[in-house]
């Protein structure tokens, strides 16, 4: 399973699946919560992915926060 994440300045969108099929998907607007709290809300119940890919225009701090969450929760590098 792979997690694909698209991070904008105020919105996060993602899909998860395998073999070209992505049945799990979601998105949320970044508000008062931190980006890692948003990640936990969105991905906390997902099956453990083998890979995670992040594209981001939100800057290196956001990318680092999400990468760190993925590393801590799933022990994989995004």
N, C-alpha and C positions, 0 to 999 in steps of 0.2 A: 504494500500500500504506500502511496505517496501523498504528501500534502503540498499543494500549490497555493501560495499566498501572494496577493496583490495589495500592497499598502500605499494608500494615498495620504495626503496631509491630514485628512479628517475621517477617512473611511478605510475599513479593512474588508477585503473579499477573499474567499477561499473555496477550494474544492478539494476533495479527497477521494481516491479510488485507485483502481489498478486496471491494467490491460486496456487502456483507452476509455474506460467507463468511470465516470465520476459521480456516483449517486449521492455522495455526501457533500453538501455545500452550504455556505452561509455568508453572512456579512453583517457589519454593524458600523454605526457611526461612533467615532471616538468622542466621548463627552468628558465627564468629570473623572472617570476612572483612568488609571494608568494603562499603558499599552499592554503590560503583562497581565493586569486584571482582565482586560478585554480578551486577551489570548486564552486565559483560563475559562472565561465564560463561553467562548466560542469553541474551543478545542478540548476542554476538560474531559469530555465523555467520548471522544473519538477513539477508535481502535489505534493501537500503537503503529505509527507509520515507519516504514523502513528508510524513507527519505523525506526531506522537506526542502522546498525551494521557495525563497522569498525574493520578490521584486518590490522595490520601494522608492518612492520619490519623497518620502517623509524625512529622510536624513539618516545619518549614520547612528545616531543615538537610538532612534526607534528600531532600526534594523538590529542593533546590538541587543536591545532589550528583548525583542522577540526571539532572536537566536539563542540568547541565554535561557529563556523560558523553555524552549524546545530542548536544549541540551540538558537542563535540570530534570525535566519531566520524562523525556523519552530516551535520554542518553544517546542522541544522534546529533550530528552537525548539520545545520541548515546551510 
